[in-house]
Amino acid sequence: MTSLMTGGSPAARATESIEFVQEHLAEIAMDNRYATLPLWSQSSAEADAHWQFAPQVAYAKTQTGELTIDGPMISMGASRQVGNWKLTGFAFFDDLNLKSGVDRRPLEVGFANDVPLALPAAAEFTALSGSARSSGLGFAVRHASDMWLLHSCEWTAGVLWHHVELLDYSLNFTILEGRDSGATGVVDYSATYSHIAPFAGIAWPRQHGNWAYTPHVQAVVPLPRRGVEGHITGPGYDIAGDTDKNRGDTPFGDPSVTLGLDITYRPWNLTVDVGSAISQALLEPVIHKGIESNWLFSASWNF
């Protein structure tokens, strides 16, 4: 999508439209999930155990203007060593809250053409109180190798199914300027999106005394990309659609590249992903324009 300018209007405090940033809030929640898949942490008992389990908990908060998405994320991984290969199955569930104060930015509607408003228009948005539930499961294989330049490393590849439910993702709006100044209505982006996502990554596990360190890089490609679904209502109109059917635009479901550094205290088998906390905070506001901050904290325990 293309962000919209409002000619410097003081009423529209953000230049990115509501449709632009609502999509990015949901996509960053997806990226945070991919960054916390239970794949990389080490265990001091790994070599002797037939099975290894890795429950993981995380908390994420993403904000732009007065719009936020935040909440807990949980996952469980189960791994088994088979010869030179490590097989891992995992499942996850995230229950995030969508909230807002009074947010001002352009109202844009890309999912329909026949809205009886002069758009884009500076608008005020309030009363967001919904949820973003994310669930899925997947399978991965991991193999250790020693390669020139990459040295001792571990390759991982797999596929996951990801189901995203955006519930009550609606905001009240009031047009602030132009022909329709004072007009009110509701714009709703509630929708369900499902993806099959292949992924691959590489890690460089190292140990030093009671500590283990696992820097890793991972890429995930959700398929297929989806159009953004929307629904707008106001006096005399009630219009729903999606950007794919309306203009052939499928922006939802961006490819994701995440950087992590798992640090494990081996006597406790407790792992904290310091790298993802830093990289998600620094990179997501750059990758997803209009997002102001993204915080992610995750920890796992291996047994």
C-alpha angles and dihedrals in degrees: 000000000000120000115234131229122215100203094260094299111174090218094063103064095178125052095208115086124241091250091053097051098038088060092048093050090057094043093052088052086056091049091050089053092051090048090057102047108140096245112105115045121109129226129207089219095047097106094054102037123091090205131026123196126199119190110188134192128190142170125211134185125183124181140184120172106318094334120101140174117194145146148103128318124197134184141167128210129191120193137184131187113232111180108300092343131083116209119203132186121186144175131195143189128190124188109192130176124227113209142162144187118197106316126184123199139116120303109226128172115199097161094069138026103200102067107136094229132095099248143225092044134160108258144172119233127200145157101047107163110151142115140243113211119190125187136164151130136224150172131230140180124209130197130183120223142165112226136173111265092002092059117186108001145141126236122208129188133168148124135253139191114227125193118189122190119189105194126189088354091163136129133195111233137197120193109233104190145019133031094333098043109156095022114137136198145129128271114198127192097178109145146137121240127184127190140180105217125192114200140185135183148165131222136186106211116197134173133206118177110302093351133082125193126198118181109187144175122206135183125198127185115196111209133239109019111229138215116246111256120216145169127199127187135181141139106325099358140076113176132172132178146122134251093241095059093037101049109352093257118145106178100147117101109038122196110258131216116185132185122207144174114198114200114195129192097212100203088061098029086227117151131192120188101222093165096059091048090056100037096045090050093050103035107037096065087052097045095043106045116216096033112117103191141002123188123187128176123177138172134176138190122215125206 
